[in-house]
Amino acid sequence: MSNQVILVDDQGLKKVMVHYAASKIVRNAPGVVFAAKLTDTSITAYKSGKVLFQGGGAEREAARWGKIEGTKASAKETTKGDVLPDHLAKLSVVGSDETGTGDFFGPVTVAACFVRADQVELVRELGVKDSKQLTDDLMRKIAPDLQATLIYSVLTLKNDKYNEVQARGWSQGKIKALLHNQALKHVLRKMEDEKPDYILIDQFAERGIYYNHIQSESEIVRENVLFSTKAEGLHLAVAAASIIARVAFLEEMDRLSQIAGVELPKGAGAKVDEVAARILLKSGEESLKSLTKWHFANARKAKAIAARKRK
């Protein structure tokens, strides 16, 4: 049985207790302040600040919390987020990513994708790398091969629904968290009895905040979940998910452009304001609202431009 010990301060101990609260068990032993049992790991926390992990998943769980006592760091924290296991890029991983959150026009899209260890080289051969290094046109060409090869799920939150939930007080963080959780659930179900080594979410919120956003969900993906920024550069599963999500965004932008009768620009800059003002003058406020994330400052700017042009 593998044993790992970490040393945490009071705040760290509280975080450990909160994280494993759903798996808490009673363990009456001297100095024990908390204990939990996962399917492959037992966790015992002591008054001294030491936390003992025992079992097949001991190294994995200990790595979530920092340096293992008596050793050098067991994993390199190359980006903001969780301490990641060694050789993550070569493991079987479900990755998730989103796009469209900073665009005035168009939807929010989220995709999750499973890449087995034996598929990593194939996915690389298909042209997958950090999506920030790829053009939209190239991603459109790559996405069909990925969808034919990999288990994936892609969700598109159209503007009408986005504006509805945003008006009810949902933040973008909550919207993204719910979509990520849903996409991950879909992929895990499609995998049936197959299990990934890890689930890697491109981080947009701290772990506790993410799970707070989705606490009311009846089914929440928690097991072996890692969060990291720049995750598309850490495993091809996230890079593939990023490409699939981006192409879903582009396809919805194509559809909306046809409705608007003009090619809708991406982003939220001055060009966006000008095109929005033209649509406002031509088709009215409700039409523009149906194409956009209405709470963005671009809506106010477009109205101001339209008002000047009417004079």
C-alpha positions as CSV (number, residue, x, y, z in Angstrom):
1,M,0.0,0.0,0.0
2,S,1.3,3.4,-1.0
3,N,1.7,6.0,1.8
4,Q,2.2,9.8,1.3
5,V,2.3,12.5,4.0
6,I,1.9,16.2,3.5
7,L,2.1,19.1,6.0
8,V,-0.5,21.9,5.9
9,D,-1.3,25.0,8.0
10,D,-4.7,25.6,9.6
11,Q,-6.1,27.1,6.4
12,G,-4.8,24.2,4.3
13,L,-6.3,21.7,6.8
14,K,-9.7,23.4,6.4
15,K,-9.4,23.1,2.6
16,V,-8.6,19.4,2.9
17,M,-11.6,18.9,5.2
18,V,-13.9,20.8,2.9
19,H,-12.7,19.0,-0.2
20,Y,-13.2,15.5,1.2
21,A,-16.3,16.3,3.3
22,A,-18.6,14.2,1.1
23,S,-16.4,11.1,1.8
24,K,-16.0,11.8,5.6
25,I,-15.8,8.8,7.9
26,V,-15.4,8.5,11.7
27,R,-12.0,7.5,12.9
28,N,-11.4,7.5,16.6
29,A,-7.7,7.6,17.1
30,P,-5.3,9.9,19.0
31,G,-4.7,13.2,17.3
32,V,-7.0,12.6,14.4
33,V,-9.2,15.6,13.5
34,F,-10.6,14.3,10.2
35,A,-10.8,11.2,8.1
36,A,-12.2,10.3,4.7
37,K,-12.4,7.3,2.4
38,L,-12.3,7.3,-1.3
39,T,-12.6,4.3,-3.5
40,D,-8.8,3.9,-3.7
41,T,-7.5,6.2,-0.9
42,S,-7.8,6.7,2.8
43,I,-7.2,10.2,4.1
44,T,-6.4,11.0,7.7
45,A,-5.7,14.5,9.1
46,Y,-4.0,15.1,12.4
47,K,-3.9,18.0,14.8
48,S,-0.2,18.5,14.0
49,G,-1.1,19.5,10.4
50,K,0.1,16.3,8.9
51,V,-2.3,14.6,6.4
52,L,-1.7,10.9,5.6
53,F,-2.8,9.4,2.3
54,Q,-2.9,5.6,2.0
55,G,-3.8,3.4,-0.9
56,G,-3.5,3.2,-4.7
57,G,-4.5,6.8,-5.2
58,A,-2.3,8.2,-2.4
59,E,0.3,10.0,-4.6
60,R,-2.5,11.4,-6.8
61,E,-4.4,12.9,-3.8
62,A,-1.4,14.1,-2.0
63,A,-0.2,15.9,-5.1
64,R,-3.3,18.0,-5.0
65,W,-2.2,19.8,-1.9
66,G,1.5,20.5,-2.4
67,K,4.9,19.2,-1.3
68,I,5.0,15.7,0.0
69,E,6.9,15.6,3.4
70,G,10.4,14.3,3.2
71,T,10.6,14.5,-0.6
72,K,11.2,17.0,-3.4
73,A,8.1,18.3,-5.1
74,S,6.4,15.3,-6.7
75,A,4.9,17.3,-9.5
76,K,5.8,20.5,-11.3
77,E,3.4,23.3,-11.0
78,T,3.9,24.7,-14.4
79,T,0.8,26.9,-14.5
80,K,-1.6,28.4,-12.1
81,G,-3.9,25.8,-10.6
82,D,-3.4,22.3,-9.2
83,V,-0.1,20.6,-8.8
84,L,-0.1,18.2,-11.7
85,P,1.1,14.6,-11.9
86,D,4.2,13.8,-13.7
87,H,3.8,12.7,-17.4
88,L,0.2,14.0,-17.5
89,A,0.6,14.6,-21.3
90,K,1.0,10.8,-21.8
91,L,-2.0,9.7,-19.7
92,S,-5.6,9.0,-20.6
93,V,-7.4,12.2,-19.9
94,V,-10.8,13.8,-20.4
95,G,-10.2,17.5,-21.1
96,S,-12.7,20.4,-21.2
97,D,-12.5,24.0,-22.5
98,E,-14.8,26.8,-23.5
99,T,-14.9,29.8,-25.9
100,G,-17.1,32.7,-26.8
101,T,-17.2,34.2,-23.3
102,G,-15.5,37.5,-24.4
103,D,-17.4,37.9,-27.6
104,F,-20.4,40.3,-27.8
105,F,-21.9,38.4,-30.7
106,G,-22.4,34.7,-30.7
107,P,-22.7,32.0,-28.1
108,V,-20.8,30.4,-25.3
109,T,-19.6,26.9,-26.3
110,V,-18.1,24.3,-24.1
111,A,-16.6,21.0,-25.2
112,A,-15.2,18.0,-23.4
113,C,-13.1,15.3,-25.1
114,F,-11.5,12.0,-24.1
115,V,-8.0,11.1,-25.4
116,R,-6.7,7.7,-24.4
117,A,-3.0,7.3,-23.8
118,D,-2.7,5.2,-27.0
119,Q,-4.5,8.0,-29.0
120,V,-2.1,10.9,-28.0
121,E,0.2,10.5,-31.0
122,L,-2.7,10.0,-33.4
123,V,-4.4,13.2,-32.2
124,R,-1.1,15.0,-32.6
125,E,-0.9,13.7,-36.2
126,L,-4.4,15.1,-36.8
127,G,-2.9,18.5,-36.3
128,V,-4.0,19.2,-32.7
129,K,-1.9,21.6,-30.6
130,D,-2.6,24.6,-28.5
131,S,-5.6,26.2,-30.3
132,K,-4.1,29.6,-29.8
133,Q,-1.5,28.6,-32.4
134,L,-4.2,27.6,-34.9
135,T,-6.3,29.7,-37.2
136,D,-10.1,29.4,-37.3
137,D,-9.9,28.0,-40.8
138,L,-7.5,25.3,-39.8
139,M,-9.6,24.4,-36.8
140,R,-12.6,24.0,-39.1
141,K,-10.6,21.4,-41.1
142,I,-9.3,19.5,-38.0
143,A,-12.6,19.3,-36.0
144,P,-14.4,16.7,-38.2
145,D,-11.5,14.3,-37.9
146,L,-11.4,14.8,-34.1
147,Q,-15.2,14.2,-33.8
148,A,-14.9,11.1,-35.9
149,T,-12.0,9.7,-33.8
150,L,-12.7,10.7,-30.2
151,I,-15.4,10.5,-27.6
152,Y,-16.6,14.1,-27.1
153,S,-19.5,16.4,-26.1
154,V,-20.1,19.9,-27.2
155,L,-22.6,22.3,-25.8
156,T,-23.7,25.6,-27.4
157,L,-25.5,28.1,-25.1
158,K,-27.4,30.4,-27.5
159,N,-27.9,34.1,-26.8
160,D,-31.6,34.0,-25.9
161,K,-30.9,31.4,-23.1
162,Y,-27.6,33.2,-22.1
163,N,-29.4,36.5,-21.7
164,E,-32.2,34.8,-19.7
165,V,-30.0,33.2,-17.1
166,Q,-27.7,36.2,-16.9
167,A,-30.7,38.4,-16.1
168,R,-31.6,36.0,-13.3
169,G,-28.2,36.8,-11.8
170,W,-26.0,34.0,-13.1
171,S,-22.4,35.0,-13.5
172,Q,-20.3,33.9,-16.5
173,G,-18.4,31.7,-14.0
174,K,-21.6,29.9,-13.0
175,I,-22.7,29.5,-16.6
176,K,-19.3,28.1,-17.6
177,A,-19.1,25.7,-14.6
178,L,-22.6,24.3,-15.3
179,L,-21.7,23.7,-19.0
180,H,-18.3,22.1,-18.2
181,N,-19.9,19.8,-15.7
182,Q,-22.6,18.8,-18.2
183,A,-20.2,18.2,-21.0
184,L,-18.0,16.1,-18.8
185,K,-20.9,14.0,-17.6
186,H,-21.9,13.4,-21.3
187,V,-18.4,12.2,-22.1
188,L,-18.1,9.9,-19.1
189,R,-21.4,8.3,-19.9
190,K,-20.3,7.7,-23.5
191,M,-17.2,6.0,-22.2
192,E,-19.3,3.5,-20.3
193,D,-17.0,1.3,-18.1
194,E,-13.8,3.0,-19.3
195,K,-12.2,5.4,-16.8
196,P,-9.7,8.2,-17.5
197,D,-6.6,8.6,-15.4
198,Y,-7.6,12.3,-14.9
199,I,-10.1,14.9,-15.9
200,L,-8.4,18.2,-16.7
201,I,-10.5,21.4,-16.8
202,D,-9.0,24.6,-18.3
203,Q,-9.2,26.7,-15.2
204,F,-11.4,29.8,-15.1
205,A,-12.2,29.7,-11.3
206,E,-10.6,28.3,-8.2
207,R,-11.7,24.7,-7.4
208,G,-13.9,25.7,-4.4
209,I,-15.7,28.5,-6.4
210,Y,-16.2,26.1,-9.4
211,Y,-17.9,23.5,-7.2
212,N,-19.9,26.2,-5.4
213,H,-21.4,27.3,-8.7
214,I,-22.7,23.7,-9.4
215,Q,-23.6,22.6,-5.9
216,S,-27.3,22.4,-6.7
217,E,-26.7,19.9,-9.6
218,S,-27.9,16.4,-9.0
219,E,-24.8,14.8,-10.5
220,I,-21.4,16.5,-10.1
221,V,-18.1,15.3,-11.7
222,R,-15.5,15.2,-8.9
223,E,-13.3,12.1,-9.1
224,N,-9.7,12.7,-10.3
225,V,-10.5,16.3,-11.5
226,L,-7.6,18.7,-12.0
227,F,-7.8,22.4,-12.7
228,S,-5.0,24.3,-14.5
229,T,-4.7,27.4,-16.6
230,K,-3.2,27.0,-20.1
231,A,-4.4,23.4,-19.9
232,E,-4.6,23.2,-23.7
233,G,-0.8,23.1,-23.6
234,L,-0.7,20.4,-21.0
235,H,-2.7,17.6,-22.6
236,L,-4.1,17.1,-26.1
237,A,-7.5,16.3,-24.7
238,V,-8.0,19.9,-23.7
239,A,-6.5,21.2,-26.9
240,A,-8.9,18.9,-28.9
241,A,-11.8,20.1,-26.8
242,S,-10.8,23.7,-27.4
243,I,-10.8,23.2,-31.2
244,I,-14.2,21.4,-31.1
245,A,-15.7,24.2,-28.9
246,R,-14.2,26.9,-31.2
247,V,-15.7,25.4,-34.3
248,A,-19.1,25.1,-32.7
249,F,-18.8,28.8,-31.9
250,L,-17.9,29.6,-35.4
251,E,-20.8,27.6,-36.9
252,E,-23.2,29.5,-34.7
253,M,-21.6,32.8,-35.7
254,D,-22.2,31.8,-39.3
255,R,-25.8,31.1,-38.6
256,L,-26.3,34.4,-36.8
257,S,-24.5,36.3,-39.6
258,Q,-27.0,34.9,-42.1
259,I,-29.8,36.1,-39.9
260,A,-28.2,39.6,-39.4
261,G,-27.4,39.9,-43.1
262,V,-23.8,40.9,-42.3
263,E,-20.7,39.1,-41.2
264,L,-20.6,39.5,-37.4
265,P,-17.2,40.4,-36.0
266,K,-15.6,38.5,-33.1
267,G,-14.5,40.0,-29.8
268,A,-15.8,43.2,-28.2
269,G,-13.9,46.0,-29.8
270,A,-14.8,49.2,-31.7
271,K,-15.7,47.3,-34.9
272,V,-18.2,45.3,-32.9
273,D,-19.8,48.5,-31.7
274,E,-20.2,49.8,-35.2
275,V,-21.7,46.6,-36.6
276,A,-24.1,46.4,-33.7
277,A,-25.2,50.0,-34.3
278,R,-26.0,49.2,-37.9
279,I,-28.0,46.2,-36.9
280,L,-29.8,48.3,-34.3
281,L,-30.7,50.9,-36.8
282,K,-31.8,48.4,-39.4
283,S,-33.6,45.8,-37.3
284,G,-34.3,47.2,-33.9
285,E,-33.2,46.4,-30.3
286,E,-34.8,43.0,-29.9
287,S,-33.1,41.7,-33.1
288,L,-29.7,42.9,-31.9
289,K,-30.3,41.4,-28.4
290,S,-31.0,38.0,-29.9
291,L,-27.6,38.1,-31.5
292,T,-25.6,39.2,-28.5
293,K,-24.7,39.0,-24.8
294,W,-26.8,41.9,-23.9
295,H,-25.2,42.9,-20.6
296,F,-21.9,43.7,-22.4
297,A,-20.9,47.4,-22.5
298,N,-21.1,47.1,-26.3
299,A,-24.9,47.3,-26.2
300,R,-24.7,50.7,-24.5
301,K,-22.0,51.9,-27.0
302,A,-24.0,50.7,-30.0
303,K,-27.1,52.6,-28.8
304,A,-25.0,55.7,-28.5
305,I,-23.6,55.3,-32.0
306,A,-27.0,54.7,-33.4
307,A,-28.4,57.7,-31.6
308,R,-25.8,59.9,-33.2
309,K,-26.5,58.5,-36.6
310,R,-30.2,59.2,-36.3
311,K,-29.6,62.9,-35.8
